[in-house]
Amino acid sequence: MKYKAIILNVIVSMVVSVCAILVYDKFFTQKIVTFDLQGYVATLRDLYLAKQIDDVELRKRIDKIEEIVLNTPKNKVIITSDVILGGDRVENLTPKLPERVKPKTENTDTQIKEDIKKP
């Protein structure tokens, strides 16, 4: 009889402890998440210059950045991905963009200047 009470106490204590740790981890601990701002904006620029998205779509996707930042829970800290080492172990909040853009070339800046000069 005494052993049953001890075993029951141990089981209840373990269940309560595990639940407390899970709740603490889910709602209270600070978590680091990344956002590849530089890569996201560069991809948007490339999509826009390649005329694969228009002005409205560009503005909508830029507004998505603000939406992500404002809707991130308070227990998550957003850091840009260029300062993170071991980024594959950190949650990434960067929205996915279509892969329709050609890879960047070394002449991208020259091409942009030429595109700006065109009437």
C-alpha positions in Angstrom: 0.0 0.0 0.0 2.8 2.4 0.9 4.7 1.5 -2.3 1.6 2.3 -4.5 1.3 5.8 -2.9 5.0 6.4 -3.6 4.8 5.2 -7.2 1.7 7.3 -7.7 3.4 10.4 -6.3 6.4 9.9 -8.5 4.2 9.5 -11.7 2.1 12.5 -10.8 5.2 14.6 -10.1 6.8 13.6 -13.4 3.7 14.4 -15.4 3.3 17.8 -13.7 7.0 18.6 -14.2 7.0 17.6 -17.9 3.8 19.7 -18.5 5.3 22.7 -16.7 8.5 22.5 -18.8 6.5 22.2 -22.1 4.3 25.2 -21.2 7.3 27.3 -20.2 9.2 26.4 -23.4 6.2 27.1 -25.6 5.0 30.4 -24.1 7.7 32.0 -22.0 11.3 31.3 -23.3 12.9 33.7 -25.7 13.4 32.2 -29.1 15.6 33.5 -31.9 14.2 33.6 -35.4 15.9 34.9 -38.6 14.7 37.0 -41.4 16.8 37.2 -44.6 16.0 40.8 -45.3 18.9 41.5 -47.6 18.2 38.4 -49.7 14.4 39.0 -49.7 14.7 42.6 -50.9 17.4 41.6 -53.5 15.1 38.9 -54.9 12.2 41.4 -55.0 14.4 43.9 -56.8 15.4 41.2 -59.3 11.8 40.1 -59.9 10.7 43.7 -60.4 13.5 44.5 -62.8 12.8 41.3 -64.7 9.2 42.5 -64.9 7.9 39.4 -63.3 6.0 41.4 -60.7 4.4 44.7 -61.0 4.3 47.8 -58.7 1.2 46.5 -56.7 2.8 43.1 -56.1 6.1 44.7 -55.1 4.3 46.9 -52.5 2.3 44.0 -51.3 5.4 41.9 -50.7 7.2 44.7 -49.0 4.2 45.2 -46.7 4.6 41.5 -45.9 7.8 42.3 -44.1 6.0 44.7 -41.8 3.2 42.2 -41.3 5.7 39.4 -40.3 7.5 41.7 -37.8 4.3 43.0 -36.2 2.7 39.5 -36.0 5.7 37.8 -34.4 5.0 36.7 -30.9 6.7 38.7 -28.1 8.8 35.7 -27.0 10.5 35.6 -30.4 13.5 37.9 -31.2 14.0 38.6 -35.0 17.6 38.9 -36.1 18.6 39.3 -39.7 20.2 36.2 -41.2 23.5 37.8 -42.0 24.4 37.9 -38.3 23.4 34.3 -37.5 26.0 31.5 -37.6 24.5 28.0 -37.8 21.3 29.4 -39.4 19.9 25.9 -40.2 19.2 25.5 -36.5 17.2 28.7 -36.2 13.6 29.2 -37.4 13.5 31.3 -40.6 10.6 33.7 -41.1 11.6 34.8 -44.7 8.6 34.4 -47.0 9.1 32.1 -50.0 9.4 33.8 -53.4 9.0 32.2 -56.8 12.2 30.9 -58.4 11.6 32.5 -61.7 14.5 34.9 -61.5 17.8 34.3 -63.3 20.8 34.0 -61.1 22.6 37.3 -60.5 25.5 38.1 -62.8 28.5 40.3 -62.1 27.0 42.9 -64.4 23.8 43.4 -62.4 24.7 46.9 -61.4 25.6 47.8 -64.9 22.3 46.4 -66.2 20.4 48.3 -63.6 22.1 51.6 -64.6 21.3 50.8 -68.2 17.6 50.0 -67.4 17.3 53.3 -65.5 18.7 55.3 -68.5 16.2 53.7 -70.9 13.2 56.0 -71.6 
